[in-house]
Amino acid sequence: MTYGSETWSLNMGLIRRLKVAQRVTERATLGFPYVIESEMRISVGEPGCSATHSRYVGKFIRNISALQSLVPKDEHRPNCSKNIFLLTGTLSLRNVYMVIPEAVERGKTAVIKCMYDLENEELYQVKWYRGDHEFCRYAPKDVPPLKIFPLRGIEVDRDASDWEKVTIRAVSYRANGRYSCEISADAPSFITAQLQGMMYVVDLPKGYPKLRGMKIGYKPGMKLKVECISPNSMPPANITFYVNDEPAHEKHVYRKVSGGTNGSLWTSYGTIQFVVQHHHFIDGKLRIRCLAVIYSIYAKSHEKTTTLLDYRTTIPPEPVTRPRIVFSESYNQESRLSEIGSGKT
């Protein structure tokens, strides 16, 4: 379900959905002005049940019969099993979005932000969840306003958390998962919005990937086989090859990983192999580059260059070193004659 600038899941926890419905029902009972502006139909696989995207101007509720009866019935409307209503009135919670890092290195600090504009409303509270478990709450009228609830793997930095962000120190693998924030305005509206996002905790390789197996020169028709290694990461790095800055054909690339047992780190291997042709060389040079990527937090590469050898060119042998012979001054003519007389040559 999409509204504003965010996409919300319809599978949020049942308790939070019931709270939203309860607040709307209470307002309707007390006679606060609500106007049903439009009905949003969610596709459930039946013909004619399509999703309609509308601008978020209020609160969504689900299957409230008292309000459902206010909607004019349409004889031609398909019988969709899930109906969600867009309610509008004098309430407003705008520009709601979440800023969450896709990945954080293990042991580092993670900052998750929930941005919103209450306009003329006052803030009632902001709740933070990992999965369905609340671990932090900010309520400006409480003393103290920030409350932290113990949750294994989550260590909240109290001094660096407030009404729009929560800071988690020294993240571990247990901090992996889906995070949600729930913003509620104060009375009388108690308008509520919920956002969510995924965060992964990773171990990054120490340094750059390594290329090996490249020769200093190739002739057309020779087979090129180069291996790229990116060691010690969690998860394993995704390896991509480039030939002269162009992505290599996947049919020439083979990948595998090793490790990962009993909590150990992974090592990624990638091999590129193909028969070298004249068109692979640009100005007599052929460049092979290996790129290792982990989410959006790590991207490093290693590149090597080889040269074109024609059929008349051979690779010069390495120079051979020989011991140097030095004659001393005492080696004179008489000693040479004595050697000849004794039969030495």
DAMO-V138724 format. One record per residue. N is the residue number from 0. RES is the residue in one letter. PHI is phi in whole degrees, 0 to 359 (999 if undefined). NEAR is the number of other ideal C-beta (glycine too) atoms within 10 Angstrom. D_CENTER is the distance of its C-alpha to the mean C-alpha in whole Angstrom. Layout:
N:RES:PHI:NEAR:D_CENTER ; N:RES:PHI:NEAR:D_CENTER
This chain:
0:M:999:15:23 ; 1:T:241:13:22 ; 2:Y:205:18:24 ; 3:G:62:17:23 ; 4:S:251:10:20 ; 5:E:233:16:18 ; 6:T:249:11:18 ; 7:W:253:18:19 ; 8:S:276:11:20 ; 9:L:277:11:23 ; 10:N:253:7:22 ; 11:M:296:16:22 ; 12:G:302:15:25 ; 13:L:299:9:28 ; 14:I:297:8:29 ; 15:R:293:17:28 ; 16:R:296:16:29 ; 17:L:293:11:32 ; 18:K:296:15:32 ; 19:V:299:21:31 ; 20:A:297:17:34 ; 21:Q:296:12:36 ; 22:R:294:18:36 ; 23:V:295:25:37 ; 24:T:297:14:40 ; 25:E:298:12:41 ; 26:R:295:20:41 ; 27:A:295:17:43 ; 28:T:293:9:45 ; 29:L:280:8:46 ; 30:G:88:7:47 ; 31:F:290:14:44 ; 32:P:287:10:44 ; 33:Y:233:19:41 ; 34:V:235:10:41 ; 35:I:279:16:39 ; 36:E:275:14:38 ; 37:S:201:12:36 ; 38:E:250:17:35 ; 39:M:256:17:32 ; 40:R:261:17:32 ; 41:I:255:16:29 ; 42:S:294:12:29 ; 43:V:235:12:30 ; 44:G:96:7:31 ; 45:E:269:11:35 ; 46:P:300:6:36 ; 47:G:87:11:36 ; 48:C:269:17:34 ; 49:S:245:11:31 ; 50:A:273:11:28 ; 51:T:247:13:29 ; 52:H:264:10:27 ; 53:S:233:16:29 ; 54:R:286:10:28 ; 55:Y:285:22:28 ; 56:V:231:16:31 ; 57:G:193:22:32 ; 58:K:234:24:31 ; 59:F:267:22:30 ; 60:I:230:20:32 ; 61:R:232:14:32 ; 62:N:53:12:36 ; 63:I:260:15:38 ; 64:S:296:6:42 ; 65:A:297:10:43 ; 66:L:276:17:41 ; 67:Q:296:14:41 ; 68:S:291:8:45 ; 69:L:281:11:45 ; 70:V:278:13:43 ; 71:P:300:7:46 ; 72:K:281:7:46 ; 73:D:242:8:45 ; 74:E:296:4:47 ; 75:H:264:5:45 ; 76:R:282:14:42 ; 77:P:296:12:40 ; 78:N:276:8:40 ; 79:C:278:16:36 ; 80:S:278:10:35 ; 81:K:237:13:33 ; 82:N:239:17:34 ; 83:I:235:16:32 ; 84:F:252:22:34 ; 85:L:260:19:33 ; 86:L:256:21:35 ; 87:T:228:18:36 ; 88:G:185:17:39 ; 89:T:271:13:39 ; 90:L:267:22:36 ; 91:S:201:17:32 ; 92:L:221:22:29 ; 93:R:241:14:27 ; 94:N:51:12:24 ; 95:V:268:21:22 ; 96:Y:204:14:18 ; 97:M:242:17:15 ; 98:V:245:13:13 ; 99:I:223:19:10 ; 100:P:292:18:8 ; 101:E:295:12:4 ; 102:A:213:18:5 ; 103:V:227:22:9 ; 104:E:289:16:11 ; 105:R:303:14:14 ; 106:G:93:11:17 ; 107:K:268:15:16 ; 108:T:263:14:16 ; 109:A:245:21:14 ; 110:V:241:15:15 ; 111:I:244:23:15 ; 112:K:243:13:17 ; 113:C:234:26:19 ; 114:M:260:14:21 ; 115:Y:198:21:24 ; 116:D:228:10:27 ; 117:L:277:20:30 ; 118:E:54:11:33 ; 119:N:269:9:36 ; 120:E:275:20:35 ; 121:E:255:11:35 ; 122:L:284:18:32 ; 123:Y:269:18:32 ; 124:Q:193:20:29 ; 125:V:233:23:26 ; 126:K:248:21:24 ; 127:W:239:25:21 ; 128:Y:233:22:20 ; 129:R:244:22:18 ; 130:G:67:13:18 ; 131:D:254:12:22 ; 132:H:252:13:23 ; 133:E:283:16:24 ; 134:F:235:22:23 ; 135:C:205:23:24 ; 136:R:215:18:26 ; 137:Y:239:23:28 ; 138:A:231:18:31 ; 139:P:300:14:33 ; 140:K:270:10:37 ; 141:D:276:11:36 ; 142:V:231:5:37 ; 143:P:286:9:35 ; 144:P:291:15:33 ; 145:L:259:18:29 ; 146:K:242:16:29 ; 147:I:240:17:27 ; 148:F:251:13:27 ; 149:P:301:8:27 ; 150:L:214:18:24 ; 151:R:301:11:23 ; 152:G:93:15:20 ; 153:I:242:23:20 ; 154:E:240:17:22 ; 155:V:277:20:22 ; 156:D:275:15:23 ; 157:R:299:14:26 ; 158:D:291:8:27 ; 159:A:251:13:24 ; 160:S:238:19:23 ; 161:D:206:14:25 ; 162:W:289:15:26 ; 163:E:231:16:22 ; 164:K:210:17:20 ; 165:V:232:26:20 ; 166:T:246:18:19 ; 167:I:250:27:18 ; 168:R:269:14:19 ; 169:A:45:12:19 ; 170:V:296:23:16 ; 171:S:240:14:16 ; 172:Y:300:13:15 ; 173:R:292:12:17 ; 174:A:278:21:15 ; 175:N:302:16:12 ; 176:G:143:15:12 ; 177:R:267:14:13 ; 178:Y:246:23:14 ; 179:S:227:24:17 ; 180:C:234:26:20 ; 181:E:235:22:23 ; 182:I:257:23:25 ; 183:S:232:22:29 ; 184:A:280:23:32 ; 185:D:281:16:35 ; 186:A:299:9:38 ; 187:P:269:13:40 ; 188:S:279:24:37 ; 189:F:52:20:34 ; 190:I:297:23:32 ; 191:T:229:20:28 ; 192:A:226:23:25 ; 193:Q:229:23:22 ; 194:L:228:22:18 ; 195:Q:211:18:15 ; 196:G:195:17:11 ; 197:M:261:12:9 ; 198:M:225:19:8 ; 199:Y:246:18:7 ; 200:V:257:21:10 ; 201:V:229:21:10 ; 202:D:249:17:13 ; 203:L:262:19:13 ; 204:P:298:22:16 ; 205:K:270:8:19 ; 206:G:105:11:19 ; 207:Y:259:13:19 ; 208:P:295:21:19 ; 209:K:242:13:23 ; 210:L:258:20:25 ; 211:R:213:10:28 ; 212:G:102:14:31 ; 213:M:280:16:31 ; 214:K:272:15:35 ; 215:I:284:10:37 ; 216:G:201:14:38 ; 217:Y:223:20:38 ; 218:K:260:13:41 ; 219:P:305:15:40 ; 220:G:100:10:40 ; 221:M:281:12:39 ; 222:K:268:9:36 ; 223:L:260:19:33 ; 224:K:221:12:31 ; 225:V:231:19:28 ; 226:E:247:17:25 ; 227:C:241:27:22 ; 228:I:232:19:21 ; 229:S:235:28:18 ; 230:P:268:19:19 ; 231:N:55:17:18 ; 232:S:214:21:14 ; 233:M:215:20:12 ; 234:P:283:16:11 ; 235:P:297:23:13 ; 236:A:290:29:12 ; 237:N:270:16:12 ; 238:I:259:24:15 ; 239:T:230:19:17 ; 240:F:255:22:20 ; 241:Y:231:16:22 ; 242:V:247:17:26 ; 243:N:52:15:27 ; 244:D:70:9:24 ; 245:E:253:10:24 ; 246:P:303:11:21 ; 247:A:289:19:23 ; 248:H:296:11:25 ; 249:E:298:10:23 ; 250:K:292:8:26 ; 251:H:263:15:27 ; 252:V:242:17:24 ; 253:Y:232:12:23 ; 254:R:231:15:20 ; 255:K:204:11:21 ; 256:V:228:16:19 ; 257:S:218:12:21 ; 258:G:94:15:21 ; 259:G:79:13:19 ; 260:T:267:7:23 ; 261:N:55:5:24 ; 262:G:81:7:21 ; 263:S:285:11:21 ; 264:L:281:14:18 ; 265:W:259:19:17 ; 266:T:235:18:19 ; 267:S:259:24:18 ; 268:Y:237:16:20 ; 269:G:223:25:21 ; 270:T:231:17:24 ; 271:I:246:22:26 ; 272:Q:214:15:29 ; 273:F:198:16:32 ; 274:V:271:12:35 ; 275:V:287:19:35 ; 276:Q:234:11:37 ; 277:H:301:10:39 ; 278:H:289:8:36 ; 279:H:285:19:33 ; 280:F:260:17:35 ; 281:I:241:11:35 ; 282:D:55:6:38 ; 283:G:78:11:38 ; 284:K:238:12:35 ; 285:L:232:19:32 ; 286:R:248:16:29 ; 287:I:242:22:26 ; 288:R:233:20:22 ; 289:C:247:25:20 ; 290:L:244:20:16 ; 291:A:250:26:14 ; 292:V:229:16:10 ; 293:I:230:23:7 ; 294:Y:48:16:3 ; 295:S:254:9:5 ; 296:I:262:15:7 ; 297:Y:217:18:9 ; 298:A:205:13:11 ; 299:K:224:16:15 ; 300:S:223:16:18 ; 301:H:223:18:22 ; 302:E:232:14:24 ; 303:K:227:16:28 ; 304:T:236:12:31 ; 305:T:236:20:34 ; 306:T:244:14:37 ; 307:L:273:18:39 ; 308:L:247:18:43 ; 309:D:275:9:45 ; 310:Y:290:8:48 ; 311:R:265:5:50 ; 312:T:255:11:48 ; 313:T:238:9:48 ; 314:I:283:9:46 ; 315:P:298:6:48 ; 316:P:291:6:49 ; 317:E:291:6:48 ; 318:P:297:5:51 ; 319:V:261:5:54 ; 320:T:264:6:55 ; 321:R:237:5:59 ; 322:P:293:5:61 ; 323:R:274:5:63 ; 324:I:259:5:67 ; 325:V:240:5:69 ; 326:F:268:6:72 ; 327:S:274:6:74 ; 328:E:291:5:77 ; 329:S:286:6:79 ; 330:Y:276:9:79 ; 331:N:245:9:82 ; 332:Q:293:7:85 ; 333:E:296:8:87 ; 334:S:295:9:84 ; 335:R:290:10:83 ; 336:L:293:10:87 ; 337:S:294:10:87 ; 338:E:293:11:84 ; 339:I:293:9:85 ; 340:G:295:7:88 ; 341:S:273:7:87 ; 342:G:89:6:85 ; 343:K:273:8:81 ; 344:T:235:4:80
